[in-house]
Amino acid sequence: MLRTDSASLNDQPELSETLPVVVEADFAPIPETDANDIASGEVPDSHHEQSLRAQEAFELAAEAALRGDEDVAVRYYLKASNLAEAAREWYLAAVSCQRVGDFLQTETPPMDLERAFRMYRRAVASYEQCGLFDEARKLSYHLMSLKLKRADQLKLSPWTRLELSVYWATAGFGYRPLRVLGSALAAVLMYGLIYWFSGGVVASGASPRAADFWECVYFSGITFATVGYGDFLPAPHMRLLALTEGAMGVFTMGFFVVILANRLRH
């Protein structure tokens, strides 16, 4: 079964739900205009031939896919992508490359995971060439998800797997800025709980007292945001922990700006 991009690591819609079965070449002559040119004796543009050949190869590939003939479909999609890239038919090239990747990443033959990744990257580049940045982001997210899911087959090191898992959970592989905010909120609450259980926050003033739960969360928040009003202070045994939270807050704010900029780049 052909697959396409997903919102999570396990939930993937079928390819037919998102990718078109028929793709028209952008630079192919419009049928009515082409007929009028021939009738008037004008010579059609010779560059249209490559666009039409790419479109024809794509249609043959789609027909083979519907018949379940995956080998033939892959060959025609590869031909369509090559012709489309040569003709600068970037949308047709992107869909063709993505479909080849969808075939090659399955558990059944023809399976070639490394080649599937390369085809997906070519599809991302082609989507960006024709200005379809949302499709490019979705496919990039799917590519990273697939890399994490197939870590055993790719023989990734435990450290790389951990890095990918944290990157997915905290930032959606760099494409989900709201996850960064969610991760920041979770960190503030976690530190607040630690302060509260350990009696690690005290109110400043003439008569210091231990802070309650919400005051600990408040202290955690201002420490994470590096505000530091001075109305609450870390107890001596919690100073190092408060320092780590402040450093994490600085990093997270910078990280959020980078992820948001990546999301809004186009």
KOLDO-805322 format. One record per residue: residue in three letters; x, z, y of N, C-alpha, C in turn. Coordinates in Angstrom, 3 decimals, padded with zeros to 6 digits, m for minus. Layout:
BEGIN
SELO  rest      n.xx      n.zz      n.yy     ca.xx     ca.zz     ca.yy      c.xx      c.zz      c.yy
SELO   ALA         X         Z         Y         X         Z         Y         X         Z         Y
...
END
This chain:
BEGIN
SELO  rest      n.xx      n.zz      n.yy     ca.xx     ca.zz     ca.yy      c.xx      c.zz      c.yy
SELO   MET   000.850   000.000  m001.192   000.000   000.000   000.000   000.885   000.000   001.241
SELO   LEU   000.542  m000.839   002.187   001.311  m000.902   003.416   000.969   000.286   004.286
SELO   ARG   002.010   000.802   004.977   001.808   001.974   005.833   002.291   001.687   007.233
SELO   THR   001.766   002.469   008.183   002.203   002.325   009.575   002.513   003.689   010.134
SELO   ASP   002.585   003.815   011.459   003.010   005.047   012.106   002.046   006.189   011.854
SELO   SER   002.557   007.428   011.973   001.734   008.596   011.709   001.880   009.610   012.815
SELO   ALA   000.867   010.488   012.916   000.932   011.566   013.893   001.630   012.779   013.312
SELO   SER   001.732   012.858   011.972   002.430   013.950   011.325   003.266   013.386   010.199
SELO   LEU   003.939   014.263   009.459   004.825   013.796   008.404   004.077   013.369   007.154
SELO   ASN   002.835   013.760   006.986   002.121   013.473   005.754   000.880   012.624   005.926
SELO   ASP   000.372   012.497   007.127  m000.868   011.766   007.375  m000.553   010.413   007.982
SELO   GLN  m000.670   009.347   007.182  m000.333   008.014   007.652  m001.508   007.076   007.405
SELO   PRO  m002.030   006.417   008.447  m003.104   005.459   008.265  m002.595   004.192   007.599
SELO   GLU  m003.498   003.392   007.000  m003.101   002.154   006.382  m002.696   001.148   007.436
SELO   LEU  m001.785   000.241   007.037  m001.258  m000.748   007.967  m002.358  m001.610   008.548
SELO   SER  m003.323  m001.996   007.734  m004.379  m002.891   008.195  m005.221  m002.289   009.302
SELO   GLU  m005.147  m000.969   009.485  m005.934  m000.325   010.533  m005.322  m000.522   011.919
SELO   THR  m004.024  m000.807   011.981  m003.359  m000.875   013.280  m002.664  m002.198   013.544
SELO   LEU  m002.106  m002.825   012.529  m001.379  m004.078   012.742  m002.298  m005.267   012.513
SELO   PRO  m002.212  m006.268   013.361  m003.093  m007.438   013.212  m002.726  m008.281   012.004
SELO   VAL  m003.738  m008.918   011.413  m003.494  m009.826   010.288  m002.996  m011.167   010.814
SELO   VAL  m003.523  m011.605   011.950  m003.134  m012.876   012.559  m002.536  m012.590   013.934
SELO   VAL  m001.372  m013.161   014.193  m000.716  m013.019   015.488  m000.466  m014.412   016.052
SELO   GLU  m000.928  m014.651   017.266  m000.699  m015.937   017.905   000.595  m015.893   018.708
SELO   ALA   001.374  m016.957   018.603   002.615  m017.054   019.360   002.306  m017.156   020.849
SELO   ASP   003.012  m016.376   021.657   002.759  m016.364   023.098   003.103  m017.693   023.763
SELO   PHE   004.175  m018.336   023.273   004.646  m019.554   023.920   004.191  m020.824   023.223
SELO   ALA   003.299  m020.690   022.251   002.713  m021.886   021.642   001.741  m022.515   022.632
SELO   PRO   001.604  m023.829   022.613   000.678  m024.468   023.561  m000.759  m024.062   023.292
SELO   ILE  m001.517  m023.868   024.353  m002.948  m023.589   024.209  m003.611  m024.847   023.655
SELO   PRO  m004.435  m024.736   022.607  m004.970  m025.928   021.943  m005.628  m026.930   022.886
SELO   GLU  m006.477  m026.462   023.802  m007.167  m027.384   024.696  m006.181  m028.096   025.618
SELO   THR  m005.224  m027.330   026.159  m004.226  m027.911   027.056  m003.348  m028.911   026.320
SELO   ASP  m002.953  m028.580   025.090  m002.103  m029.465   024.312  m002.816  m030.782   024.034
SELO   ALA  m004.097  m030.728   023.711  m004.859  m031.945   023.434  m004.949  m032.815   024.686
SELO   ASN  m005.118  m032.195   025.846  m005.191  m032.962   027.088  m003.863  m033.627   027.416
SELO   ASP  m002.736  m032.911   027.130  m001.420  m033.491   027.381  m001.183  m034.714   026.522
SELO   ILE  m001.572  m034.624   025.239  m001.386  m035.761   024.338  m002.235  m036.939   024.788
SELO   ALA  m003.469  m036.646   025.203  m004.359  m037.727   025.641  m003.833  m038.411   026.893
SELO   SER  m003.156  m037.658   027.755  m002.639  m038.239   028.989  m001.271  m038.876   028.814
SELO   GLY  m000.738  m038.795   027.612   000.539  m039.428   027.331   001.747  m038.569   027.625
SELO   GLU   001.579  m037.285   028.022   002.705  m036.416   028.298   003.314  m035.898   026.996
SELO   VAL   004.640  m035.746   026.976   005.340  m035.280   025.776   005.254  m033.758   025.710
SELO   PRO   004.777  m033.164   024.596   004.705  m031.714   024.483   006.096  m031.081   024.560
SELO   ASP   006.142  m029.834   024.982   007.399  m029.104   025.095   008.009  m028.933   023.703
SELO   SER   009.269  m029.330   023.549   009.916  m029.255   022.230   010.129  m027.820   021.773
SELO   HIS   010.206  m026.869   022.723   010.412  m025.475   022.352   009.162  m024.856   021.717
SELO   HIS   008.030  m025.501   021.878   006.809  m024.962   021.261   006.886  m025.011   019.742
SELO   GLU   007.702  m025.906   019.218   007.753  m026.082   017.763   008.215  m024.812   017.062
SELO   GLN   009.234  m024.143   017.609   009.718  m022.911   017.004   008.650  m021.829   017.024
SELO   SER   007.918  m021.736   018.116   006.852  m020.739   018.205   005.779  m021.003   017.160
SELO   LEU   005.405  m022.273   017.010   004.387  m022.619   016.029   004.877  m022.386   014.609
SELO   ARG   006.148  m022.657   014.345   006.700  m022.423   013.012   006.729  m020.928   012.701
SELO   ALA   007.061  m020.114   013.684   007.053  m018.664   013.485   005.650  m018.165   013.195
SELO   GLN   004.678  m018.670   013.933   003.287  m018.284   013.710   002.818  m018.723   012.329
SELO   GLU   003.205  m019.923   011.921   002.817  m020.421   010.598   003.414  m019.565   009.489
SELO   ALA   004.690  m019.187   009.630   005.323  m018.334   008.624   004.639  m016.972   008.551
SELO   PHE   004.251  m016.436   009.706   003.555  m015.141   009.726   002.223  m015.238   008.993
SELO   GLU   001.487  m016.310   009.219   000.193  m016.489   008.554   000.357  m016.610   007.045
SELO   LEU   001.391  m017.328   006.601   001.661  m017.446   005.163   002.019  m016.083   004.573
SELO   ALA   002.777  m015.281   005.326   003.135  m013.939   004.862   001.899  m013.057   004.750
SELO   ALA   001.020  m013.134   005.750  m000.208  m012.327   005.716  m001.082  m012.705   004.527
SELO   GLU  m001.175  m013.997   004.225  m001.955  m014.444   003.067  m001.359  m013.916   001.771
SELO   ALA  m000.027  m013.961   001.653   000.632  m013.442   000.456   000.415  m011.938   000.320
SELO   ALA   000.437  m011.219   001.434   000.207  m009.774   001.395  m001.204  m009.450   000.928
SELO   LEU  m002.172  m010.232   001.378  m003.554  m010.008   000.951  m003.727  m010.289  m000.541
SELO   ARG  m002.929  m011.227  m001.076  m002.982  m011.515  m002.515  m002.233  m010.471  m003.325
SELO   GLY  m001.458  m009.636  m002.658  m000.665  m008.632  m003.360   000.691  m009.142  m003.806
SELO   ASP   001.093  m010.310  m003.339   002.386  m010.892  m003.700   003.424  m010.420  m002.685
SELO   GLU   004.006  m009.247  m002.928   004.867  m008.618  m001.939   006.176  m009.375  m001.738
SELO   ASP   006.762  m009.912  m002.816   008.030  m010.631  m002.678   007.888  m011.841  m001.757
SELO   VAL   006.828  m012.614  m001.973   006.595  m013.782  m001.127   006.294  m013.341   000.303
SELO   ALA   005.517  m012.276   000.443   005.176  m011.776   001.780   006.431  m011.368   002.546
SELO   VAL   007.337  m010.662   001.884   008.564  m010.222   002.549   009.398  m011.420   002.984
SELO   ARG   009.509  m012.425   002.116   010.309  m013.604   002.465   009.729  m014.317   003.688
SELO   TYR   008.411  m014.466   003.724   007.796  m015.164   004.856   007.831  m014.318   006.132
SELO   TYR   007.698  m012.995   005.991   007.804  m012.143   007.181   009.221  m012.183   007.755
SELO   LEU   010.217  m012.219   006.873   011.593  m012.345   007.342   011.796  m013.678   008.066
SELO   LYS   011.244  m014.732   007.490   011.356  m016.042   008.140   010.646  m016.023   009.494
SELO   ALA   009.461  m015.422   009.516   008.719  m015.351   010.779   009.476  m014.555   011.830
SELO   SER   010.113  m013.447   011.427   010.854  m012.629   012.395   012.066  m013.379   012.934
SELO   ASN   012.773  m014.096   012.072   013.940  m014.862   012.530   013.537  m015.961   013.510
SELO   LEU   012.497  m016.720   013.152   012.035  m017.780   014.038   011.500  m017.217   015.349
SELO   ALA   010.795  m016.096   015.248   010.211  m015.500   016.450   011.296  m014.970   017.387
SELO   GLU   012.323  m014.345   016.844   013.404  m013.850   017.691   014.142  m015.004   018.364
SELO   ALA   014.350  m016.097   017.618   015.010  m017.263   018.206   014.169  m017.873   019.327
SELO   ALA   012.846  m017.834   019.152   011.937  m018.400   020.154   011.534  m017.385   021.222
SELO   ARG   012.095  m016.172   021.143   011.752  m015.081   022.071   010.271  m014.719   022.007
SELO   GLU   009.701  m014.863   020.838   008.321  m014.421   020.589   008.394  m012.968   020.132
SELO   TRP   008.594  m012.049   021.092   008.950  m010.688   020.745   007.828  m009.945   020.031
SELO   TYR   006.585  m010.166   020.404   005.494  m009.447   019.730   005.379  m009.889   018.274
SELO   LEU   005.435  m011.182   018.051   005.372  m011.698   016.687   006.563  m011.187   015.879
SELO   ALA   007.742  m011.148   016.500   008.927  m010.635   015.821   008.777  m009.154   015.482
SELO   ALA   008.204  m008.382   016.422   008.044  m006.941   016.204   007.111  m006.657   015.032
SELO   VAL   005.967  m007.331   015.000   005.008  m007.100   013.921   005.589  m007.543   012.588
SELO   SER   006.301  m008.662   012.575   006.901  m009.150   011.335   007.942  m008.171   010.816
SELO   CYS   008.833  m007.701   011.696   009.860  m006.740   011.282   009.235  m005.430   010.811
SELO   GLN   008.194  m004.988   011.489   007.546  m003.741   011.084   006.916  m003.874   009.711
SELO   ARG   006.315  m005.011   009.435   005.695  m005.203   008.134   006.737  m005.273   007.018
SELO   VAL   007.866  m005.905   007.293   008.933  m005.920   006.294   009.389  m004.487   006.014
SELO   GLY   009.559  m003.700   007.084   009.933  m002.302   006.897   008.911  m001.527   006.097
SELO   ASP   007.632  m001.808   006.326   006.577  m001.121   005.571   006.643  m001.439   004.085
SELO   PHE   006.974  m002.682   003.747   007.135  m003.052   002.342   008.348  m002.372   001.723
SELO   LEU   009.470  m002.385   002.444   010.731  m001.926   001.872   010.850  m000.411   001.794
SELO   GLN   010.024   000.342   002.541   010.147   001.801   002.504   009.291   002.451   001.428
SELO   THR   008.503   001.653   000.682   007.655   002.220  m000.361   008.486   002.641  m001.561
SELO   GLU   007.879   003.446  m002.439   008.570   003.938  m003.622   008.678   002.878  m004.715
SELO   THR   007.897   001.796  m004.605   007.890   000.754  m005.623   008.643  m000.477  m005.122
SELO   PRO   009.166  m001.316  m006.039   009.878  m002.534  m005.617   008.964  m003.435  m004.801
SELO   PRO   009.486  m004.187  m003.817   010.902  m004.199  m003.417   011.220  m003.056  m002.461
SELO   MET   012.055  m002.081  m002.922   012.371  m000.919  m002.094   013.823  m000.995  m001.646
SELO   ASP   014.045  m000.852  m000.365   015.395  m000.819   000.200   015.296  m000.002   001.483
SELO   LEU   015.518   001.304   001.372   015.241   002.218   002.470   016.140   001.960   003.669
SELO   GLU   017.422   001.736   003.432   018.332   001.479   004.551   017.936   000.209   005.294
SELO   ARG   017.575  m000.814   004.545   017.164  m002.065   005.182   015.845  m001.885   005.923
SELO   ALA   014.956  m001.067   005.371   013.684  m000.789   006.049   013.935  m000.154   007.406
SELO   PHE   014.883   000.793   007.470   015.220   001.418   008.753   015.734   000.388   009.752
SELO   ARG   016.575  m000.525   009.285   017.100  m001.549   010.197   015.977  m002.449   010.713
SELO   MET   015.041  m002.793   009.853   013.919  m003.633   010.281   013.040  m002.893   011.283
SELO   TYR   012.825  m001.607   011.052   012.041  m000.816   012.004   012.733  m000.768   013.366
SELO   ARG   014.060  m000.617   013.376   014.778  m000.573   014.651   014.677  m001.911   015.382
SELO   ARG   014.733  m003.003   014.635   014.555  m004.320   015.261   013.141  m004.463   015.809
SELO   ALA   012.170  m003.905   015.087   010.790  m003.958   015.572   010.640  m003.157   016.856
SELO   VAL   011.274  m001.979   016.925   011.215  m001.163   018.138   011.801  m001.925   019.321
SELO   ALA   012.967  m002.556   019.111   013.596  m003.317   020.181   012.718  m004.477   020.633
SELO   SER   012.039  m005.131   019.691   011.177  m006.259   020.039   009.936  m005.798   020.787
SELO   TYR   009.359  m004.661   020.375   008.213  m004.115   021.113   008.609  m003.824   022.567
SELO   GLU   009.800  m003.260   022.758   010.243  m002.947   024.110   010.488  m004.219   024.911
SELO   GLN   010.954  m005.283   024.250   011.204  m006.537   024.948   009.925  m007.119   025.542
SELO   CYS   008.798  m006.931   024.866   007.546  m007.479   025.393   006.707  m006.425   026.112
SELO   GLY   007.312  m005.272   026.421   006.647  m004.273   027.246   005.667  m003.372   026.534
SELO   LEU   005.635  m003.393   025.200   004.710  m002.535   024.455   005.433  m001.238   024.094
SELO   PHE   005.621  m000.394   025.096   006.436   000.802   024.914   005.722   001.870   024.096
SELO   ASP   004.399   001.916   024.145   003.672   002.894   023.343   003.847   002.601   021.859
SELO   GLU   003.755   001.317   021.474   003.978   000.929   020.088   005.411   001.241   019.674
SELO   ALA   006.353   001.020   020.586   007.756   001.318   020.287   007.962   002.809   020.039
SELO   ARG   007.328   003.658   020.856   007.455   005.104   020.664   006.852   005.543   019.341
SELO   LYS   005.673   005.009   019.015   005.027   005.395   017.756   005.873   005.003   016.555
SELO   LEU   006.429   003.802   016.606   007.243   003.352   015.479   008.545   004.149   015.396
SELO   SER   009.127   004.504   016.546   010.336   005.325   016.551   010.048   006.700   015.937
SELO   TYR   008.895   007.265   016.270   008.504   008.559   015.687   008.331   008.437   014.181
SELO   HIS   007.692   007.352   013.754   007.510   007.125   012.319   008.855   006.983   011.617
SELO   LEU   009.796   006.310   012.251   011.121   006.116   011.663   011.827   007.446   011.451
SELO   MET   011.778   008.325   012.449   012.407   009.634   012.317   011.704   010.500   011.273
SELO   SER   010.372   010.398   011.214   009.613   011.142   010.202   009.997   010.693   008.800
SELO   LEU   010.137   009.389   008.639   010.513   008.836   007.342   011.912   009.292   006.940
SELO   LYS   012.802   009.361   007.915   014.161   009.816   007.639   014.162   011.262   007.146
SELO   LEU   013.318   012.100   007.744   013.232   013.494   007.322   012.592   013.612   005.944
SELO   LYS   011.549   012.833   005.691   010.864   012.897   004.406   011.722   012.391   003.255
SELO   ARG   012.563   011.401   003.523   013.408   010.808   002.482   014.839   011.344   002.545
SELO   ALA   015.004   012.566   002.970   016.342   013.142   003.131   017.115   013.147   001.824
SELO   ASP   016.429   013.393   000.699   017.103   013.409  m000.600   017.654   012.030  m000.942
SELO   GLN   016.843   010.990  m000.754   017.276   009.639  m001.065   018.406   009.188  m000.151
SELO   LEU   018.380   009.633   001.094   019.423   009.267   002.051   020.657   010.145   001.924
SELO   LYS   020.574   011.185   001.080   021.689   012.104   000.841   022.182   012.750   002.136
SELO   LEU   021.219   013.218   002.927   021.559   013.896   004.172   022.057   015.310   003.876
SELO   SER   022.977   015.786   004.661   023.515   017.133   004.481   022.457   018.172   004.850
SELO   PRO   022.576   019.388   004.308   021.613   020.441   004.674   021.559   020.696   006.177
SELO   TRP   022.700   020.618   006.843   022.718   020.836   008.289   021.940   019.758   009.021
SELO   THR   022.087   018.493   008.592   021.349   017.393   009.214   019.850   017.549   008.981
SELO   ARG   019.481   017.981   007.784   018.056   018.198   007.492   017.479   019.299   008.374
SELO   LEU   018.253   020.374   008.534   017.792   021.474   009.393   017.663   020.996   010.830
SELO   GLU   018.631   020.221   011.286   018.599   019.704   012.651   017.379   018.818   012.873
SELO   LEU   017.090   017.931   011.911   015.923   017.056   012.031   014.625   017.864   012.016
SELO   SER   014.573   018.882   011.150   013.359   019.709   011.052   013.093   020.456   012.353
SELO   VAL   014.143   021.028   012.932   013.986   021.751   014.204   013.604   020.782   015.318
SELO   TYR   014.233   019.611   015.316   013.940   018.604   016.332   012.493   018.151   016.242
SELO   TRP   011.975   017.993   015.011   010.571   017.610   014.824   009.634   018.730   015.279
SELO   ALA   009.947   019.969   014.878   009.050   021.087   015.186   009.013   021.403   016.672
SELO   THR   010.138   021.286   017.361   010.210   021.713   018.760   009.935   020.603   019.770
SELO   ALA   010.151   019.337   019.358   010.006   018.262   020.348   009.420   016.987   019.775
SELO   GLY   008.976   017.003   018.526   008.421   015.790   017.948   009.404   014.637   018.009
SELO   PHE   010.670   014.929   017.632   011.747   013.926   017.645   011.980   013.332   019.037
SELO   GLY   011.674   014.113   020.066   011.910   013.637   021.422   010.753   012.863   022.025
SELO   TYR   009.616   012.802   021.336   008.471   012.032   021.815   007.240   012.904   022.064
SELO   ARG   007.352   014.218   021.937   006.221   015.129   022.131   006.622   016.253   023.080
SELO   PRO   006.609   016.010   024.404   007.053   017.051   025.346   006.210   018.321   025.296
SELO   LEU   004.933   018.216   024.927   004.101   019.419   024.864   004.578   020.378   023.772
SELO   ARG   005.237   019.839   022.759   005.769   020.722   021.723   006.886   021.602   022.278
SELO   VAL   007.616   021.104   023.253   008.656   021.913   023.874   008.021   023.106   024.578
SELO   LEU   006.912   022.866   025.287   006.210   023.965   025.950   005.654   024.953   024.926
SELO   GLY   005.114   024.441   023.832   004.619   025.320   022.780   005.732   026.154   022.171
SELO   SER   006.888   025.536   021.966   008.040   026.265   021.426   008.500   027.344   022.400
SELO   ALA   008.459   027.038   023.706   008.850   028.027   024.711   007.900   029.219   024.710
SELO   LEU   006.602   028.935   024.610   005.614   030.024   024.554   005.820   030.890   023.318
SELO   ALA   006.092   030.245   022.178   006.330   031.008   020.945   007.570   031.884   021.080
SELO   ALA   008.607   031.366   021.730   009.826   032.157   021.912   009.571   033.359   022.808
SELO   VAL   008.801   033.160   023.884   008.484   034.278   024.784   007.729   035.369   024.036
SELO   LEU   006.750   034.979   023.248   005.973   035.970   022.490   006.836   036.679   021.451
SELO   MET   007.716   035.913   020.783   008.568   036.513   019.757   009.504   037.546   020.377
SELO   TYR   010.142   037.187   021.487   011.019   038.148   022.156   010.229   039.348   022.664
SELO   GLY   009.026   039.096   023.174   008.198   040.196   023.642   007.890   041.195   022.541
SELO   LEU   007.592   040.670   021.349   007.327   041.562   020.212   008.567   042.380   019.852
SELO   ILE   009.718   041.738   019.857   010.956   042.451   019.525   011.216   043.558   020.547
SELO   TYR   011.043   043.239   021.826   011.233   044.269   022.863   010.275   045.432   022.664
SELO   TRP   009.043   045.105   022.342   008.017   046.144   022.207   008.299   047.048   021.014
SELO   PHE   008.616   046.431   019.849   008.856   047.232   018.642   010.105   048.102   018.789
SELO   SER   011.085   047.607   019.511   012.354   048.342   019.605   012.441   049.235   020.838
SELO   GLY   011.366   049.233   021.654   011.426   050.004   022.899   012.542   049.512   023.791
SELO   GLY   012.685   048.185   023.879   013.829   047.606   024.559   013.627   047.292   026.017
SELO   VAL   012.462   047.626   026.599   012.208   047.337   028.011   011.735   048.618   028.686
SELO   VAL   012.297   048.885   029.855   011.893   050.082   030.597   011.569   049.674   032.031
SELO   ALA   010.637   050.393   032.616   010.281   050.153   034.016   011.351   050.750   034.910
SELO   SER   011.720   050.011   035.928   012.718   050.522   036.863   012.064   051.494   037.853
SELO   GLY   012.848   052.307   038.485   012.315   053.254   039.452   012.868   054.647   039.226
SELO   ALA   012.274   055.609   039.925   012.763   056.988   039.836   012.504   057.593   038.469
SELO   SER   011.362   057.217   037.841   011.028   057.779   036.523   010.844   056.642   035.520
SELO   PRO   011.913   056.181   034.903   011.817   055.082   033.943   010.916   055.460   032.767
SELO   ARG   010.163   054.479   032.291   009.295   054.667   031.125   009.367   053.407   030.260
SELO   ALA   009.014   053.573   028.986   009.012   052.428   028.082   007.831   051.513   028.420
SELO   ALA   008.064   050.228   028.397   007.012   049.255   028.718   006.064   049.098   027.545
SELO   ASP   004.774   048.806   027.861   003.817   048.536   026.794   003.952   047.076   026.350
SELO   PHE   003.055   046.660   025.442   003.198   045.319   024.843   003.157   044.212   025.888
SELO   TRP   002.128   044.212   026.743   001.990   043.126   027.711   003.082   043.161   028.769
SELO   GLU   003.567   044.340   029.065   004.704   044.422   029.991   005.969   043.855   029.349
SELO   CYS   006.097   044.043   028.043   007.235   043.448   027.328   007.129   041.926   027.311
SELO   VAL   005.907   041.422   027.119   005.710   039.963   027.151   006.008   039.437   028.544
SELO   TYR   005.561   040.171   029.555   005.846   039.788   030.948   007.348   039.754   031.203
SELO   PHE   008.055   040.792   030.750   009.501   040.825   030.918   010.156   039.665   030.174
SELO   SER   009.649   039.390   028.980   010.190   038.273   028.197   010.005   036.959   028.948
SELO   GLY   008.826   036.783   029.577   008.549   035.555   030.310   009.458   035.359   031.505
SELO   ILE   009.645   036.406   032.294   010.491   036.254   033.488   011.964   036.128   033.102
SELO   THR   012.339   036.724   031.970   013.719   036.559   031.494   013.939   035.133   031.011
SELO   PHE   012.962   034.597   030.267   013.058   033.221   029.763   013.124   032.234   030.920
SELO   ALA   012.332   032.502   031.972   012.311   031.620   033.139   013.452   031.924   034.106
SELO   THR   014.276   032.882   033.767   015.418   033.306   034.596   014.986   033.685   036.015
SELO   VAL   013.835   034.352   036.130   013.350   034.792   037.434   013.943   036.164   037.775
SELO   GLY   013.688   037.150   036.908   014.282   038.463   037.077   013.867   039.190   038.347
SELO   TYR   012.597   039.653   038.411   012.122   040.354   039.610   012.754   041.738   039.766
SELO   GLY   013.156   042.348   038.687   013.780   043.659   038.769   012.834   044.810   038.570
SELO   ASP   011.531   044.533   038.368   010.589   045.630   038.157   010.682   046.195   036.745
SELO   PHE   011.201   045.406   035.800   011.456   045.882   034.446   012.878   045.489   034.069
SELO   LEU   013.521   046.368   033.282   014.911   046.146   032.904   015.065   046.288   031.399
SELO   PRO   016.053   045.596   030.805   016.292   045.791   029.372   016.988   047.123   029.122
SELO   ALA   016.600   047.770   028.050   017.290   049.001   027.659   018.725   048.643   027.262
SELO   PRO   019.632   049.586   027.307   021.037   049.279   026.999   021.237   048.571   025.667
SELO   HIS   020.464   048.959   024.628   020.661   048.343   023.313   020.029   046.956   023.222
SELO   MET   019.302   046.511   024.266   018.652   045.202   024.254   019.240   044.226   025.270
SELO   ARG   020.299   044.631   025.943   020.847   043.765   026.986   021.382   042.443   026.425
SELO   LEU   022.050   042.499   025.305   022.590   041.277   024.711   021.462   040.346   024.277
SELO   LEU   020.385   040.917   023.726   019.250   040.097   023.315   018.595   039.440   024.527
SELO   ALA   018.459   040.184   025.619   017.882   039.609   026.836   018.764   038.484   027.374
SELO   LEU   020.068   038.645   027.221   020.986   037.596   027.655   020.773   036.315   026.853
SELO   THR   020.578   036.456   025.539   020.339   035.260   024.706   019.026   034.589   025.083
SELO   GLU   018.012   035.376   025.453   016.742   034.763   025.849   016.891   033.999   027.152
SELO   GLY   017.620   034.541   028.100   017.841   033.828   029.354   018.578   032.515   029.137
SELO   ALA   019.583   032.546   028.254   020.321   031.314   027.951   019.412   030.305   027.270
SELO   MET   018.555   030.782   026.366   017.613   029.883   025.709   016.633   029.284   026.702
SELO   GLY   016.197   030.074   027.671   015.280   029.561   028.681   015.895   028.449   029.514
SELO   VAL   017.153   028.622   029.924   017.841   027.582   030.699   017.940   026.298   029.886
SELO   PHE   018.328   026.438   028.616   018.442   025.265   027.753   017.090   024.586   027.559
SELO   THR   016.035   025.377   027.321   014.718   024.811   027.052   014.162   024.062   028.253
SELO   MET   014.371   024.592   029.451   013.883   023.902   030.648   014.582   022.556   030.831
SELO   GLY   015.890   022.538   030.606   016.608   021.268   030.675   016.174   020.314   029.585
SELO   PHE   015.948   020.852   028.395   015.507   020.047   027.258   014.144   019.426   027.534
SELO   PHE   013.240   020.195   028.132   011.912   019.680   028.459   011.993   018.531   029.453
SELO   VAL   012.853   018.656   030.446   013.003   017.582   031.433   013.492   016.300   030.758
SELO   VAL   014.429   016.427   029.844   014.953   015.252   029.136   013.863   014.604   028.288
SELO   ILE   013.105   015.409   027.549   012.056   014.867   026.679   010.951   014.226   027.508
SELO   LEU   010.582   014.868   028.613   009.542   014.309   029.475   010.010   012.988   030.096
SELO   ALA   011.258   012.943   030.509   011.800   011.710   031.079   011.825   010.603   030.043
SELO   ASN   012.148   010.950   028.791   012.142   009.962   027.716   010.730   009.437   027.465
SELO   ARG   009.759   010.323   027.572   008.363   009.935   027.364   007.857   009.024   028.488
SELO   LEU   008.250   009.334   029.730   007.745   008.608   030.888   008.709   007.524   031.368
SELO   ARG   009.699   007.219   030.580   010.748   006.294   031.016   010.176   004.960   031.469
SELO   HIS   009.130   004.523   030.791   008.519   003.231   031.140   007.093   003.428   031.626
END
